[in-house]
Structures are given as C-alpha cells and as structure tokens.
Amino acid sequence: MISFHPILLALGLTLLAQPALAEPVVVSSKIDTEGGVLGNMILLALENAGIEVENKLQLGGTPILRDAITTGQVDIYPEYTGNAAFFFNEADSAIWKDAAEGASRAAELDLAANKIVWLSAAPANNTWAIAVRDDLAKANDLKSMSDLGRFIAAGGTAKLAASTEFVTAPAA
C-alpha cells in the first residue's frame, strides 16, 4: 500500500470570475461529509459577505469536481493539496512530502495549465489513515500498515469500511 503524506486543504478558484460579478458564484464540494461541511462554510462566508451564490454542494467525487472546475461549471470548491500530485502526474515527486511546497506547486501547476487559482492553504491536515479496533491490534501485534498487510496476507481477516474514493484512489 502506498503511504500518503499529509495534505493540506486548499481552495481552487477559477480566474474566470470577473471583478463585478454579474452571475452568482457557483460553490461546490465533494460528496463526503467533510466536503459538505467545508463547502457549506465557503457558501455561508460568501453569502454573509453579500455575494450571490449558487449551491452545488456535494456534487460528486474528485474526478467529477475536477472536471467541473476545469470546464467552468463551478467556481470554487475545497480541494486537497496532495490531489494535485495526481492531477499533474507528479505523485512520485518528493515535493508533496512538504505541505507548504506541495501547496505552492499545486498553485503553480494549475495556474499555468488551467488558469485556476489556489487560495491560501487552510491550517489543517488531512492525512489518510486506517484504524483498527484495539483488541484486533493487541491480539495480532498490529502497529503499522505493514503489520496489517502481513496479517491479512497470512490469512487474517478484517472488514474495511471506507469511502469508494478512498478505496479506489491511487494513493490509498
């Protein structure tokens, strides 16, 4: 299993928005709970600032949102800095191991390729991890992902509950 390094939340915003907004800002998010909460925060902040918004929260997973922002269907949604490594086929680059450098690289790449601006990264961390019950960990001396992998490879069983995106993502 590939280890995914800490990623920071960043916001993508297209440069297509004009200074005097004649149309509402289309706010979107991923379909998960976290995306919905963060998207609602963006939506409420814009509304409270007197900016007209169109609510397209919880539109779908990463591929759907990525297509929506690059084609101008949405104006803003919360995105993980680390996903830019996959958007631009740079997952093997060491730059993504440093949160600040990764955020800077994501902004640089998306601006050059798509004219998409990444706003300042949020002071948050969203590291992917898998948790196991204490009794399972103690009974099988599970302290790492490698331990869990060996346990399962040796015939041990475990039930994994995860989002489809987590299970199917290359970084998972």
Secondary structure, DSSP 4 states (H G I P E B T S, - for coil): --------EEEEEETT--SS--S-EEEEEESSHHHHHHHHHHHHHHHHTT--EEEEEEEESHHHHHHHHHTTS-SEEEEETTHHHHHTT-TT-GGGGSHHHHHHHHHHHHHHHH-EEEPPPPS----------HHHHHHHT--SHHHHHHHHHTT--------HHHHHSTT-
